[in-house]
Amino acid sequence: MPTEETVASMWTRVLRIRPTSRDDDFFDLGGTSLGLMEFLQQVSDEYGVELDVGELFESHFTVGVCARAIDRARGVPAVSP
């Protein structure tokens, strides 16, 4: 999924570590609240959307969850994982 690849690249810049799975959790990989703000800014810059942080935390804050939230915000139809 292209959005997942972009999210993984963004996380790599923020975390200085590449996620290896769509199920990798931002905070388990060493993410911080400051890193989260940096990621959200990258999302805004790249896609022109603002993400609902509460929605991201309804389940684990993973690459897959972030990608789906970005696609929803952009109006991209859902694709089965």
mmCIF file of the N, C-alpha and C atoms, coordinates in Angstrom:
data_MODEL
# 
_entry.id   MODEL 
# 
loop_
_atom_site.group_PDB 
_atom_site.id 
_atom_site.type_symbol 
_atom_site.label_atom_id 
_atom_site.label_alt_id 
_atom_site.label_comp_id 
_atom_site.label_asym_id 
_atom_site.label_entity_id 
_atom_site.label_seq_id 
_atom_site.pdbx_PDB_ins_code 
_atom_site.Cartn_x 
_atom_site.Cartn_y 
_atom_site.Cartn_z 
_atom_site.occupancy 
_atom_site.B_iso_or_equiv 
_atom_site.pdbx_formal_charge 
_atom_site.auth_seq_id 
_atom_site.auth_comp_id 
_atom_site.auth_asym_id 
_atom_site.auth_atom_id 
_atom_site.pdbx_PDB_model_num 
ATOM 1   N N  . MET A 1 1  ? 0.855   -1.172 0.000  1.00 0.00 ? 1  MET A N  1 
ATOM 2   C CA . MET A 1 1  ? 0.000   0.000  0.000  1.00 0.00 ? 1  MET A CA 1 
ATOM 3   C C  . MET A 1 1  ? 0.902   1.237  0.000  1.00 0.00 ? 1  MET A C  1 
ATOM 4   N N  . PRO A 1 2  ? 0.745   2.118  -0.960 1.00 0.00 ? 2  PRO A N  1 
ATOM 5   C CA . PRO A 1 2  ? 1.643   3.270  -1.093 1.00 0.00 ? 2  PRO A CA 1 
ATOM 6   C C  . PRO A 1 2  ? 1.658   4.190  0.133  1.00 0.00 ? 2  PRO A C  1 
ATOM 7   N N  . THR A 1 3  ? 0.518   4.401  0.756  1.00 0.00 ? 3  THR A N  1 
ATOM 8   C CA . THR A 1 3  ? 0.495   5.298  1.917  1.00 0.00 ? 3  THR A CA 1 
ATOM 9   C C  . THR A 1 3  ? 1.290   4.695  3.068  1.00 0.00 ? 3  THR A C  1 
ATOM 10  N N  . GLU A 1 4  ? 1.218   3.386  3.217  1.00 0.00 ? 4  GLU A N  1 
ATOM 11  C CA . GLU A 1 4  ? 2.006   2.737  4.272  1.00 0.00 ? 4  GLU A CA 1 
ATOM 12  C C  . GLU A 1 4  ? 3.495   2.955  4.043  1.00 0.00 ? 4  GLU A C  1 
ATOM 13  N N  . GLU A 1 5  ? 3.943   2.875  2.794  1.00 0.00 ? 5  GLU A N  1 
ATOM 14  C CA . GLU A 1 5  ? 5.352   3.112  2.493  1.00 0.00 ? 5  GLU A CA 1 
ATOM 15  C C  . GLU A 1 5  ? 5.760   4.544  2.853  1.00 0.00 ? 5  GLU A C  1 
ATOM 16  N N  . THR A 1 6  ? 4.883   5.493  2.571  1.00 0.00 ? 6  THR A N  1 
ATOM 17  C CA . THR A 1 6  ? 5.178   6.889  2.904  1.00 0.00 ? 6  THR A CA 1 
ATOM 18  C C  . THR A 1 6  ? 5.219   7.079  4.407  1.00 0.00 ? 6  THR A C  1 
ATOM 19  N N  . VAL A 1 7  ? 4.260   6.486  5.121  1.00 0.00 ? 7  VAL A N  1 
ATOM 20  C CA . VAL A 1 7  ? 4.261   6.573  6.586  1.00 0.00 ? 7  VAL A CA 1 
ATOM 21  C C  . VAL A 1 7  ? 5.547   5.971  7.142  1.00 0.00 ? 7  VAL A C  1 
ATOM 22  N N  . ALA A 1 8  ? 5.952   4.810  6.630  1.00 0.00 ? 8  ALA A N  1 
ATOM 23  C CA . ALA A 1 8  ? 7.192   4.170  7.100  1.00 0.00 ? 8  ALA A CA 1 
ATOM 24  C C  . ALA A 1 8  ? 8.394   5.083  6.858  1.00 0.00 ? 8  ALA A C  1 
ATOM 25  N N  . SER A 1 9  ? 8.414   5.758  5.719  1.00 0.00 ? 9  SER A N  1 
ATOM 26  C CA . SER A 1 9  ? 9.519   6.689  5.436  1.00 0.00 ? 9  SER A CA 1 
ATOM 27  C C  . SER A 1 9  ? 9.501   7.873  6.391  1.00 0.00 ? 9  SER A C  1 
ATOM 28  N N  . MET A 1 10 ? 8.318   8.392  6.667  1.00 0.00 ? 10 MET A N  1 
ATOM 29  C CA . MET A 1 10 ? 8.203   9.506  7.618  1.00 0.00 ? 10 MET A CA 1 
ATOM 30  C C  . MET A 1 10 ? 8.678   9.082  8.997  1.00 0.00 ? 10 MET A C  1 
ATOM 31  N N  . TRP A 1 11 ? 8.244   7.905  9.421  1.00 0.00 ? 11 TRP A N  1 
ATOM 32  C CA . TRP A 1 11 ? 8.664   7.416  10.735 1.00 0.00 ? 11 TRP A CA 1 
ATOM 33  C C  . TRP A 1 11 ? 10.172  7.221  10.777 1.00 0.00 ? 11 TRP A C  1 
ATOM 34  N N  . THR A 1 12 ? 10.754  6.754  9.679  1.00 0.00 ? 12 THR A N  1 
ATOM 35  C CA . THR A 1 12 ? 12.200  6.567  9.636  1.00 0.00 ? 12 THR A CA 1 
ATOM 36  C C  . THR A 1 12 ? 12.914  7.890  9.876  1.00 0.00 ? 12 THR A C  1 
ATOM 37  N N  . ARG A 1 13 ? 12.405  8.961  9.278  1.00 0.00 ? 13 ARG A N  1 
ATOM 38  C CA . ARG A 1 13 ? 13.019  10.290 9.490  1.00 0.00 ? 13 ARG A CA 1 
ATOM 39  C C  . ARG A 1 13 ? 12.862  10.740 10.938 1.00 0.00 ? 13 ARG A C  1 
ATOM 40  N N  . VAL A 1 14 ? 11.699  10.479 11.522 1.00 0.00 ? 14 VAL A N  1 
ATOM 41  C CA . VAL A 1 14 ? 11.427  10.928 12.893 1.00 0.00 ? 14 VAL A CA 1 
ATOM 42  C C  . VAL A 1 14 ? 12.145  10.051 13.911 1.00 0.00 ? 14 VAL A C  1 
ATOM 43  N N  . LEU A 1 15 ? 12.050  8.738  13.731 1.00 0.00 ? 15 LEU A N  1 
ATOM 44  C CA . LEU A 1 15 ? 12.538  7.793  14.740 1.00 0.00 ? 15 LEU A CA 1 
ATOM 45  C C  . LEU A 1 15 ? 13.987  7.361  14.536 1.00 0.00 ? 15 LEU A C  1 
ATOM 46  N N  . ARG A 1 16 ? 14.510  7.597  13.333 1.00 0.00 ? 16 ARG A N  1 
ATOM 47  C CA . ARG A 1 16 ? 15.855  7.146  12.967 1.00 0.00 ? 16 ARG A CA 1 
ATOM 48  C C  . ARG A 1 16 ? 15.960  5.627  12.977 1.00 0.00 ? 16 ARG A C  1 
ATOM 49  N N  . ILE A 1 17 ? 14.798  4.987  12.765 1.00 0.00 ? 17 ILE A N  1 
ATOM 50  C CA . ILE A 1 17 ? 14.734  3.524  12.644 1.00 0.00 ? 17 ILE A CA 1 
ATOM 51  C C  . ILE A 1 17 ? 13.596  3.215  11.684 1.00 0.00 ? 17 ILE A C  1 
ATOM 52  N N  . ARG A 1 18 ? 13.806  2.245  10.809 1.00 0.00 ? 18 ARG A N  1 
ATOM 53  C CA . ARG A 1 18 ? 12.800  1.893  9.797  1.00 0.00 ? 18 ARG A CA 1 
ATOM 54  C C  . ARG A 1 18 ? 11.839  0.850  10.355 1.00 0.00 ? 18 ARG A C  1 
ATOM 55  N N  . PRO A 1 19 ? 10.530  1.120  10.340 1.00 0.00 ? 19 PRO A N  1 
ATOM 56  C CA . PRO A 1 19 ? 9.573   0.089  10.719 1.00 0.00 ? 19 PRO A CA 1 
ATOM 57  C C  . PRO A 1 19 ? 9.701   -1.098 9.766  1.00 0.00 ? 19 PRO A C  1 
ATOM 58  N N  . THR A 1 20 ? 9.543   -2.305 10.275 1.00 0.00 ? 20 THR A N  1 
ATOM 59  C CA . THR A 1 20 ? 9.671   -3.496 9.442  1.00 0.00 ? 20 THR A CA 1 
ATOM 60  C C  . THR A 1 20 ? 8.331   -4.121 9.097  1.00 0.00 ? 20 THR A C  1 
ATOM 61  N N  . SER A 1 21 ? 7.258   -3.602 9.712  1.00 0.00 ? 21 SER A N  1 
ATOM 62  C CA . SER A 1 21 ? 5.936   -4.180 9.514  1.00 0.00 ? 21 SER A CA 1 
ATOM 63  C C  . SER A 1 21 ? 4.870   -3.102 9.594  1.00 0.00 ? 21 SER A C  1 
ATOM 64  N N  . ARG A 1 22 ? 3.738   -3.324 8.940  1.00 0.00 ? 22 ARG A N  1 
ATOM 65  C CA . ARG A 1 22 ? 2.607   -2.401 9.037  1.00 0.00 ? 22 ARG A CA 1 
ATOM 66  C C  . ARG A 1 22 ? 2.041   -2.396 10.455 1.00 0.00 ? 22 ARG A C  1 
ATOM 67  N N  . ASP A 1 23 ? 2.404   -3.395 11.274 1.00 0.00 ? 23 ASP A N  1 
ATOM 68  C CA . ASP A 1 23 ? 1.913   -3.509 12.638 1.00 0.00 ? 23 ASP A CA 1 
ATOM 69  C C  . ASP A 1 23 ? 2.876   -2.929 13.676 1.00 0.00 ? 23 ASP A C  1 
ATOM 70  N N  . ASP A 1 24 ? 3.999   -2.366 13.220 1.00 0.00 ? 24 ASP A N  1 
ATOM 71  C CA . ASP A 1 24 ? 4.935   -1.737 14.152 1.00 0.00 ? 24 ASP A CA 1 
ATOM 72  C C  . ASP A 1 24 ? 4.277   -0.509 14.772 1.00 0.00 ? 24 ASP A C  1 
ATOM 73  N N  . ASP A 1 25 ? 4.451   -0.360 16.077 1.00 0.00 ? 25 ASP A N  1 
ATOM 74  C CA . ASP A 1 25 ? 3.854   0.739  16.835 1.00 0.00 ? 25 ASP A CA 1 
ATOM 75  C C  . ASP A 1 25 ? 4.867   1.875  17.002 1.00 0.00 ? 25 ASP A C  1 
ATOM 76  N N  . PHE A 1 26 ? 4.432   3.087  16.736 1.00 0.00 ? 26 PHE A N  1 
ATOM 77  C CA . PHE A 1 26 ? 5.279   4.277  16.805 1.00 0.00 ? 26 PHE A CA 1 
ATOM 78  C C  . PHE A 1 26 ? 5.997   4.385  18.151 1.00 0.00 ? 26 PHE A C  1 
ATOM 79  N N  . PHE A 1 27 ? 5.252   4.230  19.232 1.00 0.00 ? 27 PHE A N  1 
ATOM 80  C CA . PHE A 1 27 ? 5.845   4.416  20.556 1.00 0.00 ? 27 PHE A CA 1 
ATOM 81  C C  . PHE A 1 27 ? 6.706   3.231  20.979 1.00 0.00 ? 27 PHE A C  1 
ATOM 82  N N  . ASP A 1 28 ? 6.359   2.028  20.524 1.00 0.00 ? 28 ASP A N  1 
ATOM 83  C CA . ASP A 1 28 ? 7.213   0.864  20.802 1.00 0.00 ? 28 ASP A CA 1 
ATOM 84  C C  . ASP A 1 28 ? 8.569   0.995  20.123 1.00 0.00 ? 28 ASP A C  1 
ATOM 85  N N  . LEU A 1 29 ? 8.603   1.745  19.008 1.00 0.00 ? 29 LEU A N  1 
ATOM 86  C CA . LEU A 1 29 ? 9.861   1.957  18.287 1.00 0.00 ? 29 LEU A CA 1 
ATOM 87  C C  . LEU A 1 29 ? 10.659  3.138  18.837 1.00 0.00 ? 29 LEU A C  1 
ATOM 88  N N  . GLY A 1 30 ? 10.181  3.744  19.919 1.00 0.00 ? 30 GLY A N  1 
ATOM 89  C CA . GLY A 1 30 ? 10.912  4.838  20.544 1.00 0.00 ? 30 GLY A CA 1 
ATOM 90  C C  . GLY A 1 30 ? 10.327  6.213  20.299 1.00 0.00 ? 30 GLY A C  1 
ATOM 91  N N  . GLY A 1 31 ? 9.145   6.273  19.687 1.00 0.00 ? 31 GLY A N  1 
ATOM 92  C CA . GLY A 1 31 ? 8.507   7.553  19.418 1.00 0.00 ? 31 GLY A CA 1 
ATOM 93  C C  . GLY A 1 31 ? 8.139   8.299  20.693 1.00 0.00 ? 31 GLY A C  1 
ATOM 94  N N  . THR A 1 32 ? 8.148   9.619  20.603 1.00 0.00 ? 32 THR A N  1 
ATOM 95  C CA . THR A 1 32 ? 7.800   10.493 21.718 1.00 0.00 ? 32 THR A CA 1 
ATOM 96  C C  . THR A 1 32 ? 6.687   11.440 21.268 1.00 0.00 ? 32 THR A C  1 
ATOM 97  N N  . SER A 1 33 ? 6.143   12.200 22.202 1.00 0.00 ? 33 SER A N  1 
ATOM 98  C CA . SER A 1 33 ? 5.107   13.164 21.830 1.00 0.00 ? 33 SER A CA 1 
ATOM 99  C C  . SER A 1 33 ? 5.668   14.221 20.877 1.00 0.00 ? 33 SER A C  1 
ATOM 100 N N  . LEU A 1 34 ? 6.901   14.605 21.057 1.00 0.00 ? 34 LEU A N  1 
ATOM 101 C CA . LEU A 1 34 ? 7.529   15.561 20.139 1.00 0.00 ? 34 LEU A CA 1 
ATOM 102 C C  . LEU A 1 34 ? 7.692   14.938 18.746 1.00 0.00 ? 34 LEU A C  1 
ATOM 103 N N  . GLY A 1 35 ? 8.084   13.689 18.702 1.00 0.00 ? 35 GLY A N  1 
ATOM 104 C CA . GLY A 1 35 ? 8.187   12.982 17.434 1.00 0.00 ? 35 GLY A CA 1 
ATOM 105 C C  . GLY A 1 35 ? 6.830   12.846 16.761 1.00 0.00 ? 35 GLY A C  1 
ATOM 106 N N  . LEU A 1 36 ? 5.793   12.638 17.558 1.00 0.00 ? 36 LEU A N  1 
ATOM 107 C CA . LEU A 1 36 ? 4.436   12.567 17.021 1.00 0.00 ? 36 LEU A CA 1 
ATOM 108 C C  . LEU A 1 36 ? 4.062   13.882 16.350 1.00 0.00 ? 36 LEU A C  1 
ATOM 109 N N  . MET A 1 37 ? 4.380   14.989 16.975 1.00 0.00 ? 37 MET A N  1 
ATOM 110 C CA . MET A 1 37 ? 4.078   16.294 16.388 1.00 0.00 ? 37 MET A CA 1 
ATOM 111 C C  . MET A 1 37 ? 4.848   16.483 15.080 1.00 0.00 ? 37 MET A C  1 
ATOM 112 N N  . GLU A 1 38 ? 6.084   16.025 15.038 1.00 0.00 ? 38 GLU A N  1 
ATOM 113 C CA . GLU A 1 38 ? 6.883   16.112 13.817 1.00 0.00 ? 38 GLU A CA 1 
ATOM 114 C C  . GLU A 1 38 ? 6.248   15.265 12.707 1.00 0.00 ? 38 GLU A C  1 
ATOM 115 N N  . PHE A 1 39 ? 5.808   14.053 13.061 1.00 0.00 ? 39 PHE A N  1 
ATOM 116 C CA . PHE A 1 39 ? 5.143   13.182 12.087 1.00 0.00 ? 39 PHE A CA 1 
ATOM 117 C C  . PHE A 1 39 ? 3.874   13.839 11.556 1.00 0.00 ? 39 PHE A C  1 
ATOM 118 N N  . LEU A 1 40 ? 3.048   14.385 12.443 1.00 0.00 ? 40 LEU A N  1 
ATOM 119 C CA . LEU A 1 40 ? 1.796   15.024 12.017 1.00 0.00 ? 40 LEU A CA 1 
ATOM 120 C C  . LEU A 1 40 ? 2.060   16.205 11.090 1.00 0.00 ? 40 LEU A C  1 
ATOM 121 N N  . GLN A 1 41 ? 3.146   16.924 11.322 1.00 0.00 ? 41 GLN A N  1 
ATOM 122 C CA . GLN A 1 41 ? 3.499   18.029 10.435 1.00 0.00 ? 41 GLN A CA 1 
ATOM 123 C C  . GLN A 1 41 ? 3.906   17.499 9.056  1.00 0.00 ? 41 GLN A C  1 
ATOM 124 N N  . GLN A 1 42 ? 4.640   16.399 9.037  1.00 0.00 ? 42 GLN A N  1 
ATOM 125 C CA . GLN A 1 42 ? 5.023   15.791 7.761  1.00 0.00 ? 42 GLN A CA 1 
ATOM 126 C C  . GLN A 1 42 ? 3.780   15.335 6.990  1.00 0.00 ? 42 GLN A C  1 
ATOM 127 N N  . VAL A 1 43 ? 2.808   14.776 7.703  1.00 0.00 ? 43 VAL A N  1 
ATOM 128 C CA . VAL A 1 43 ? 1.550   14.355 7.061  1.00 0.00 ? 43 VAL A CA 1 
ATOM 129 C C  . VAL A 1 43 ? 0.856   15.562 6.455  1.00 0.00 ? 43 VAL A C  1 
ATOM 130 N N  . SER A 1 44 ? 0.790   16.634 7.212  1.00 0.00 ? 44 SER A N  1 
ATOM 131 C CA . SER A 1 44 ? 0.162   17.858 6.722  1.00 0.00 ? 44 SER A CA 1 
ATOM 132 C C  . SER A 1 44 ? 0.882   18.389 5.491  1.00 0.00 ? 44 SER A C  1 
ATOM 133 N N  . ASP A 1 45 ? 2.203   18.405 5.537  1.00 0.00 ? 45 ASP A N  1 
ATOM 134 C CA . ASP A 1 45 ? 2.997   18.909 4.410  1.00 0.00 ? 45 ASP A CA 1 
ATOM 135 C C  . ASP A 1 45 ? 2.846   18.027 3.172  1.00 0.00 ? 45 ASP A C  1 
ATOM 136 N N  . GLU A 1 46 ? 2.865   16.714 3.368  1.00 0.00 ? 46 GLU A N  1 
ATOM 137 C CA . GLU A 1 46 ? 2.837   15.760 2.255  1.00 0.00 ? 46 GLU A CA 1 
ATOM 138 C C  . GLU A 1 46 ? 1.439   15.601 1.648  1.00 0.00 ? 46 GLU A C  1 
ATOM 139 N N  . TYR A 1 47 ? 0.431   15.519 2.521  1.00 0.00 ? 47 TYR A N  1 
ATOM 140 C CA . TYR A 1 47 ? -0.916  15.181 2.051  1.00 0.00 ? 47 TYR A CA 1 
ATOM 141 C C  . TYR A 1 47 ? -1.929  16.319 2.179  1.00 0.00 ? 47 TYR A C  1 
ATOM 142 N N  . GLY A 1 48 ? -1.576  17.363 2.921  1.00 0.00 ? 48 GLY A N  1 
ATOM 143 C CA . GLY A 1 48 ? -2.503  18.471 3.100  1.00 0.00 ? 48 GLY A CA 1 
ATOM 144 C C  . GLY A 1 48 ? -3.698  18.131 3.966  1.00 0.00 ? 48 GLY A C  1 
ATOM 145 N N  . VAL A 1 49 ? -3.540  17.173 4.881  1.00 0.00 ? 49 VAL A N  1 
ATOM 146 C CA . VAL A 1 49 ? -4.626  16.789 5.783  1.00 0.00 ? 49 VAL A CA 1 
ATOM 147 C C  . VAL A 1 49 ? -4.155  16.854 7.226  1.00 0.00 ? 49 VAL A C  1 
ATOM 148 N N  . GLU A 1 50 ? -5.100  17.054 8.100  1.00 0.00 ? 50 GLU A N  1 
ATOM 149 C CA . GLU A 1 50 ? -4.848  17.013 9.539  1.00 0.00 ? 50 GLU A CA 1 
ATOM 150 C C  . GLU A 1 50 ? -5.456  15.722 10.072 1.00 0.00 ? 50 GLU A C  1 
ATOM 151 N N  . LEU A 1 51 ? -4.697  14.984 10.850 1.00 0.00 ? 51 LEU A N  1 
ATOM 152 C CA . LEU A 1 51 ? -5.199  13.740 11.417 1.00 0.00 ? 51 LEU A CA 1 
ATOM 153 C C  . LEU A 1 51 ? -5.767  13.972 12.802 1.00 0.00 ? 51 LEU A C  1 
ATOM 154 N N  . ASP A 1 52 ? -6.809  13.223 13.129 1.00 0.00 ? 52 ASP A N  1 
ATOM 155 C CA . ASP A 1 52 ? -7.414  13.251 14.453 1.00 0.00 ? 52 ASP A CA 1 
ATOM 156 C C  . ASP A 1 52 ? -6.570  12.345 15.358 1.00 0.00 ? 52 ASP A C  1 
ATOM 157 N N  . VAL A 1 53 ? -5.832  12.950 16.261 1.00 0.00 ? 53 VAL A N  1 
ATOM 158 C CA . VAL A 1 53 ? -4.932  12.179 17.130 1.00 0.00 ? 53 VAL A CA 1 
ATOM 159 C C  . VAL A 1 53 ? -5.718  11.170 17.958 1.00 0.00 ? 53 VAL A C  1 
ATOM 160 N N  . GLY A 1 54 ? -6.909  11.557 18.408 1.00 0.00 ? 54 GLY A N  1 
ATOM 161 C CA . GLY A 1 54 ? -7.739  10.624 19.175 1.00 0.00 ? 54 GLY A CA 1 
ATOM 162 C C  . GLY A 1 54 ? -8.055  9.369  18.387 1.00 0.00 ? 54 GLY A C  1 
ATOM 163 N N  . GLU A 1 55 ? -8.339  9.527  17.094 1.00 0.00 ? 55 GLU A N  1 
ATOM 164 C CA . GLU A 1 55 ? -8.621  8.376  16.234 1.00 0.00 ? 55 GLU A CA 1 
ATOM 165 C C  . GLU A 1 55 ? -7.401  7.471  16.128 1.00 0.00 ? 55 GLU A C  1 
ATOM 166 N N  . LEU A 1 56 ? -6.233  8.071  16.048 1.00 0.00 ? 56 LEU A N  1 
ATOM 167 C CA . LEU A 1 56 ? -5.011  7.278  15.936 1.00 0.00 ? 56 LEU A CA 1 
ATOM 168 C C  . LEU A 1 56 ? -4.765  6.431  17.176 1.00 0.00 ? 56 LEU A C  1 
ATOM 169 N N  . PHE A 1 57 ? -5.242  6.896  18.321 1.00 0.00 ? 57 PHE A N  1 
ATOM 170 C CA . PHE A 1 57 ? -4.994  6.185  19.567 1.00 0.00 ? 57 PHE A CA 1 
ATOM 171 C C  . PHE A 1 57 ? -6.131  5.245  19.955 1.00 0.00 ? 57 PHE A C  1 
ATOM 172 N N  . GLU A 1 58 ? -7.191  5.150  19.115 1.00 0.00 ? 58 GLU A N  1 
ATOM 173 C CA . GLU A 1 58 ? -8.273  4.221  19.407 1.00 0.00 ? 58 GLU A CA 1 
ATOM 174 C C  . GLU A 1 58 ? -7.782  2.781  19.385 1.00 0.00 ? 58 GLU A C  1 
ATOM 175 N N  . SER A 1 59 ? -6.792  2.519  18.572 1.00 0.00 ? 59 SER A N  1 
ATOM 176 C CA . SER A 1 59 ? -6.129  1.219  18.559 1.00 0.00 ? 59 SER A CA 1 
ATOM 177 C C  . SER A 1 59 ? -4.637  1.515  18.656 1.00 0.00 ? 59 SER A C  1 
ATOM 178 N N  . HIS A 1 60 ? -3.828  0.553  18.360 1.00 0.00 ? 60 HIS A N  1 
ATOM 179 C CA . HIS A 1 60 ? -2.383  0.800  18.416 1.00 0.00 ? 60 HIS A CA 1 
ATOM 180 C C  . HIS A 1 60 ? -1.985  1.800  17.340 1.00 0.00 ? 60 HIS A C  1 
ATOM 181 N N  . PHE A 1 61 ? -1.011  2.634  17.643 1.00 0.00 ? 61 PHE A N  1 
ATOM 182 C CA . PHE A 1 61 ? -0.533  3.675  16.730 1.00 0.00 ? 61 PHE A CA 1 
ATOM 183 C C  . PHE A 1 61 ? 0.487   3.037  15.800 1.00 0.00 ? 61 PHE A C  1 
ATOM 184 N N  . THR A 1 62 ? -0.025  2.314  14.795 1.00 0.00 ? 62 THR A N  1 
ATOM 185 C CA . THR A 1 62 ? 0.830   1.541  13.902 1.00 0.00 ? 62 THR A CA 1 
ATOM 186 C C  . THR A 1 62 ? 0.917   2.192  12.524 1.00 0.00 ? 62 THR A C  1 
ATOM 187 N N  . VAL A 1 63 ? 1.829   1.700  11.722 1.00 0.00 ? 63 VAL A N  1 
ATOM 188 C CA . VAL A 1 63 ? 1.972   2.162  10.346 1.00 0.00 ? 63 VAL A CA 1 
ATOM 189 C C  . VAL A 1 63 ? 0.643   1.996  9.612  1.00 0.00 ? 63 VAL A C  1 
ATOM 190 N N  . GLY A 1 64 ? 0.018   0.829  9.734  1.00 0.00 ? 64 GLY A N  1 
ATOM 191 C CA . GLY A 1 64 ? -1.237  0.551  9.050  1.00 0.00 ? 64 GLY A CA 1 
ATOM 192 C C  . GLY A 1 64 ? -2.364  1.469  9.491  1.00 0.00 ? 64 GLY A C  1 
ATOM 193 N N  . VAL A 1 65 ? -2.488  1.697  10.799 1.00 0.00 ? 65 VAL A N  1 
ATOM 194 C CA . VAL A 1 65 ? -3.537  2.579  11.327 1.00 0.00 ? 65 VAL A CA 1 
ATOM 195 C C  . VAL A 1 65 ? -3.333  4.000  10.804 1.00 0.00 ? 65 VAL A C  1 
ATOM 196 N N  . CYS A 1 66 ? -2.101  4.471  10.822 1.00 0.00 ? 66 CYS A N  1 
ATOM 197 C CA . CYS A 1 66 ? -1.808  5.826  10.328 1.00 0.00 ? 66 CYS A CA 1 
ATOM 198 C C  . CYS A 1 66 ? -2.120  5.954  8.846  1.00 0.00 ? 66 CYS A C  1 
ATOM 199 N N  . ALA A 1 67 ? -1.730  4.955  8.071  1.00 0.00 ? 67 ALA A N  1 
ATOM 200 C CA . ALA A 1 67 ? -1.971  5.002  6.626  1.00 0.00 ? 67 ALA A CA 1 
ATOM 201 C C  . ALA A 1 67 ? -3.469  5.032  6.330  1.00 0.00 ? 67 ALA A C  1 
ATOM 202 N N  . ARG A 1 68 ? -4.240  4.210  7.030  1.00 0.00 ? 68 ARG A N  1 
ATOM 203 C CA . ARG A 1 68 ? -5.689  4.208  6.809  1.00 0.00 ? 68 ARG A CA 1 
ATOM 204 C C  . ARG A 1 68 ? -6.309  5.545  7.199  1.00 0.00 ? 68 ARG A C  1 
ATOM 205 N N  . ALA A 1 69 ? -5.836  6.141  8.295  1.00 0.00 ? 69 ALA A N  1 
ATOM 206 C CA . ALA A 1 69 ? -6.357  7.447  8.721  1.00 0.00 ? 69 ALA A CA 1 
ATOM 207 C C  . ALA A 1 69 ? -6.045  8.523  7.679  1.00 0.00 ? 69 ALA A C  1 
ATOM 208 N N  . ILE A 1 70 ? -4.848  8.479  7.117  1.00 0.00 ? 70 ILE A N  1 
ATOM 209 C CA . ILE A 1 70 ? -4.470  9.448  6.075  1.00 0.00 ? 70 ILE A CA 1 
ATOM 210 C C  . ILE A 1 70 ? -5.359  9.251  4.854  1.00 0.00 ? 70 ILE A C  1 
ATOM 211 N N  . ASP A 1 71 ? -5.524  8.014  4.428  1.00 0.00 ? 71 ASP A N  1 
ATOM 212 C CA . ASP A 1 71 ? -6.347  7.747  3.249  1.00 0.00 ? 71 ASP A CA 1 
ATOM 213 C C  . ASP A 1 71 ? -7.800  8.179  3.476  1.00 0.00 ? 71 ASP A C  1 
ATOM 214 N N  . ARG A 1 72 ? -8.347  7.920  4.661  1.00 0.00 ? 72 ARG A N  1 
ATOM 215 C CA . ARG A 1 72 ? -9.710  8.372  4.967  1.00 0.00 ? 72 ARG A CA 1 
ATOM 216 C C  . ARG A 1 72 ? -9.809  9.887  4.880  1.00 0.00 ? 72 ARG A C  1 
ATOM 217 N N  . ALA A 1 73 ? -8.822  10.575 5.472  1.00 0.00 ? 73 ALA A N  1 
ATOM 218 C CA . ALA A 1 73 ? -8.822  12.041 5.461  1.00 0.00 ? 73 ALA A CA 1 
ATOM 219 C C  . ALA A 1 73 ? -8.729  12.585 4.033  1.00 0.00 ? 73 ALA A C  1 
ATOM 220 N N  . ARG A 1 74 ? -8.097  11.843 3.152  1.00 0.00 ? 74 ARG A N  1 
ATOM 221 C CA . ARG A 1 74 ? -7.945  12.247 1.758  1.00 0.00 ? 74 ARG A CA 1 
ATOM 222 C C  . ARG A 1 74 ? -9.109  11.792 0.892  1.00 0.00 ? 74 ARG A C  1 
ATOM 223 N N  . GLY A 1 75 ? -10.013 10.979 1.452  1.00 0.00 ? 75 GLY A N  1 
ATOM 224 C CA . GLY A 1 75 ? -11.147 10.489 0.690  1.00 0.00 ? 75 GLY A CA 1 
ATOM 225 C C  . GLY A 1 75 ? -10.819 9.321  -0.210 1.00 0.00 ? 75 GLY A C  1 
ATOM 226 N N  . VAL A 1 76 ? -9.733  8.622  0.094  1.00 0.00 ? 76 VAL A N  1 
ATOM 227 C CA . VAL A 1 76 ? -9.344  7.456  -0.697 1.00 0.00 ? 76 VAL A CA 1 
ATOM 228 C C  . VAL A 1 76 ? -10.173 6.259  -0.224 1.00 0.00 ? 76 VAL A C  1 
ATOM 229 N N  . PRO A 1 77 ? -10.790 5.514  -1.128 1.00 0.00 ? 77 PRO A N  1 
ATOM 230 C CA . PRO A 1 77 ? -11.602 4.352  -0.727 1.00 0.00 ? 77 PRO A CA 1 
ATOM 231 C C  . PRO A 1 77 ? -10.763 3.332  0.053  1.00 0.00 ? 77 PRO A C  1 
ATOM 232 N N  . ALA A 1 78 ? -11.402 2.725  1.046  1.00 0.00 ? 78 ALA A N  1 
ATOM 233 C CA . ALA A 1 78 ? -10.724 1.730  1.884  1.00 0.00 ? 78 ALA A CA 1 
ATOM 234 C C  . ALA A 1 78 ? -10.393 0.494  1.068  1.00 0.00 ? 78 ALA A C  1 
ATOM 235 N N  . VAL A 1 79 ? -9.217  -0.073 1.359  1.00 0.00 ? 79 VAL A N  1 
ATOM 236 C CA . VAL A 1 79 ? -8.768  -1.305 0.728  1.00 0.00 ? 79 VAL A CA 1 
ATOM 237 C C  . VAL A 1 79 ? -8.554  -2.313 1.833  1.00 0.00 ? 79 VAL A C  1 
ATOM 238 N N  . SER A 1 80 ? -8.954  -3.546 1.622  1.00 0.00 ? 80 SER A N  1 
ATOM 239 C CA . SER A 1 80 ? -8.754  -4.588 2.625  1.00 0.00 ? 80 SER A CA 1 
ATOM 240 C C  . SER A 1 80 ? -7.271  -4.786 2.859  1.00 0.00 ? 80 SER A C  1 
ATOM 241 N N  . PRO A 1 81 ? -6.873  -4.965 4.158  1.00 0.00 ? 81 PRO A N  1 
ATOM 242 C CA . PRO A 1 81 ? -5.445  -5.150 4.468  1.00 0.00 ? 81 PRO A CA 1 
ATOM 243 C C  . PRO A 1 81 ? -4.875  -6.431 3.937  1.00 0.00 ? 81 PRO A C  1 
# 
